[in-house]
Amino acid sequence: MPRDDRPTVYSTEQGDLRKQDRKPQAVRRSLPPQQQTAYLHRDSKGRGGKTVTLVKNLQLTPDDLKELAKALKQAVGSGGTIKDGVIEIQGEHREKIAATLQSMGYKVKIAGG
């Protein structure tokens, strides 16, 4: 059997190589707000019926994403978190978040109904 058909799955230096493919790539630099489009979604799956507003498709460093999430939570007066590069804000706040992001210079698209 050729070596290419049996890729290495574990290395003592790097650990389990199969799990490394699933990790999201960290953004090294943030794009300016004028060059980004934020997509706002409403979701309630897996949350006991409670609605959250999702802010997706932003290319920001982890620190910038954290700062933006904090600003959005303060703007709508609600809690939230960051999971896998997506900002989750508790409650249905797409209109308020869209206005806040537009004032910061982001292009905004509201998805879903």
C-alpha positions as CSV (number, residue, x, y, z in Angstrom):
1,M,0.0,0.0,0.0
2,P,1.5,3.4,-1.0
3,R,2.4,5.7,1.8
4,D,-0.1,8.4,0.6
5,D,-3.1,6.2,1.4
6,R,-2.1,6.0,5.1
7,P,-1.7,9.6,6.4
8,T,-0.1,10.2,9.8
9,V,-2.9,10.7,12.4
10,Y,-0.8,11.2,15.5
11,S,2.5,13.0,16.1
12,T,4.3,13.4,19.4
13,E,5.1,17.0,18.6
14,Q,1.7,18.1,17.2
15,G,-0.7,15.6,18.9
16,D,-3.8,14.3,17.0
17,L,-3.5,15.6,13.5
18,R,-7.1,14.7,12.6
19,K,-8.4,17.3,15.0
20,Q,-6.3,20.1,13.7
21,D,-8.2,20.1,10.4
22,R,-11.4,21.0,12.2
23,K,-10.0,24.0,14.1
24,P,-11.0,27.4,12.6
25,Q,-8.1,29.4,11.3
26,A,-7.3,32.4,13.4
27,V,-7.4,35.7,11.6
28,R,-4.1,37.5,11.9
29,R,-5.4,41.0,11.0
30,S,-8.8,42.5,11.1
31,L,-10.3,43.9,8.0
32,P,-11.6,47.5,8.2
33,P,-15.4,47.7,8.8
34,Q,-15.9,49.3,5.3
35,Q,-14.6,46.1,3.7
36,Q,-16.8,43.6,5.6
37,T,-20.5,42.5,5.5
38,A,-22.0,41.3,8.7
39,Y,-24.8,38.8,8.4
40,L,-27.4,38.9,11.2
41,H,-29.4,35.7,11.8
42,R,-32.0,34.7,14.4
43,D,-31.7,31.3,15.9
44,S,-33.3,29.2,18.7
45,K,-32.2,25.7,18.0
46,G,-30.6,23.9,20.9
47,R,-31.4,26.8,23.3
48,G,-34.6,25.6,24.9
49,G,-36.7,27.8,22.6
50,K,-34.9,31.0,23.6
51,T,-34.0,33.3,20.7
52,V,-30.5,34.6,20.0
53,T,-29.2,36.9,17.4
54,L,-26.1,35.7,15.5
55,V,-23.5,38.0,13.9
56,K,-21.6,36.1,11.3
57,N,-18.9,36.4,8.6
58,L,-16.7,39.0,10.3
59,Q,-13.0,38.7,9.7
60,L,-11.6,40.0,13.0
61,T,-8.9,39.1,15.4
62,P,-10.1,37.4,18.6
63,D,-9.4,40.7,20.6
64,D,-11.3,42.8,18.1
65,L,-14.2,40.3,18.0
66,K,-14.4,40.5,21.8
67,E,-14.5,44.3,21.7
68,L,-17.2,44.3,19.1
69,A,-19.3,41.8,21.1
70,K,-19.0,43.9,24.2
71,A,-20.1,47.1,22.2
72,L,-23.1,45.2,20.7
73,K,-24.1,43.8,24.1
74,Q,-24.0,47.3,25.6
75,A,-25.9,48.8,22.7
76,V,-28.9,46.4,23.1
77,G,-28.6,45.9,26.9
78,S,-28.4,42.2,26.7
79,G,-25.9,39.4,27.4
80,G,-24.1,37.3,24.9
81,T,-21.0,35.3,24.0
82,I,-18.6,34.4,21.2
83,K,-18.6,30.8,19.9
84,D,-16.4,29.7,16.9
85,G,-16.0,33.3,15.6
86,V,-19.8,34.0,15.8
87,I,-21.2,36.6,18.1
88,E,-24.3,35.4,19.9
89,I,-26.5,38.1,21.6
90,Q,-29.4,36.9,23.8
91,G,-32.8,37.9,22.4
92,E,-34.2,39.2,19.1
93,H,-32.2,42.4,18.4
94,R,-31.4,42.3,14.7
95,E,-32.7,45.8,14.0
96,K,-30.8,47.5,16.8
97,I,-27.6,45.5,16.1
98,A,-27.9,46.4,12.4
99,A,-28.1,50.1,13.2
100,T,-25.1,49.9,15.6
101,L,-23.0,48.0,13.0
102,Q,-23.9,50.5,10.3
103,S,-22.9,53.4,12.4
104,M,-19.5,51.7,12.9
105,G,-19.1,51.4,9.1
106,Y,-20.1,47.8,8.5
107,K,-22.3,46.7,5.7
108,V,-25.2,44.6,7.2
109,K,-27.5,41.9,5.7
110,I,-30.4,40.6,7.8
111,A,-31.0,36.9,7.0
112,G,-34.1,34.8,7.9
113,G,-37.6,35.8,8.8
